[in-house]
Amino acid sequence: MFLHESTVYGPLKSRRLGSSLGINLLPNKRKVCNFECIYCECGWTNVSVKDSLPSLAEFARQLENKLKELNDQEVSLNYITFAGNGEPTLHPEFSAIVDKTIELRDRHAPDTRIAVLSNATTLQKTSVLRALKKVDDPVMKMDAGSEELFQAIDLPDPGLTLDRLTSDLMQFDGNLTIQTMFLRGTYKGRSVDNTTDSEIAEWQSRLLRIRPRKVMMYTIDRQTPADGLQKINKSELETIARRVRASGLIAETFD
């Protein structure tokens, strides 16, 4: 599986965000997340590995040093992106880290946008929601339209529901991007497919309640921890995207 071994990494060429300097606020040797997505490139969570989270001070030092280095090399960035080994908003100092990132971005790379890739499960924490509203591009995950498939694909911690997620996402008043992983296959002997007509209809209904400024649709790109999952081809993604666009939303596909 694919784990980031530093707090600040890259820049990498992102299929969705261009030249992106990655931020990993989680341990360098294991995943920390309240989802256990069957497609996650970081693999399954390994609780036997003990590792600490970076402090605000250590994060700030690494980010500033990297931004200065890139300036010296005349390397431009499209994004500073919070992603890493799990869910970035679980870091207890997430809000302060966002503020520091904005400060350092404005000082060293003012033309660079800030994105956070999140599963949107911590939005009921006021400080997290406020911080996410400050960044240029809060990119929130929604992988299914039905509760059954949400539970099957994302394997969330107990108590996390798709209805709660949808309601929380509406708090952005449309100033967010929704990202959705499309796949099909089997997991533990049951069919998993979020491309069916009924599933797309339910997913689209939730999109219309959230009214995001953009929908990013993509499919499997790396090895998955669960066997039996299949990549969706570009033409299928485009067919789903046309349905989204017909409802008045912007949709982009990546394969």
Secondary structure, DSSP 8 states (H G I E B T S, - for coil): -----SSEEEEEEETTTEEEEEE--S-SSS-B-S---TT-TT-S--TT-------HHHHHHHHHHHHHHHHHTT---SEEEE-SSB-GGGSTTHHHHHHHHHHHHHHH-TT-EEEEEE-STTTTSHHHHHHHHHSSEEEEE---SSHHHHHHHH---TT--HHHHHHHHGGGTT-SEEEEEEEEEEETTEEEETTSHHHHHHHHHHHHHH--SEEEEEE--S--SSTTEEE--HHHHHHHHHHHHHTT--EEEE-
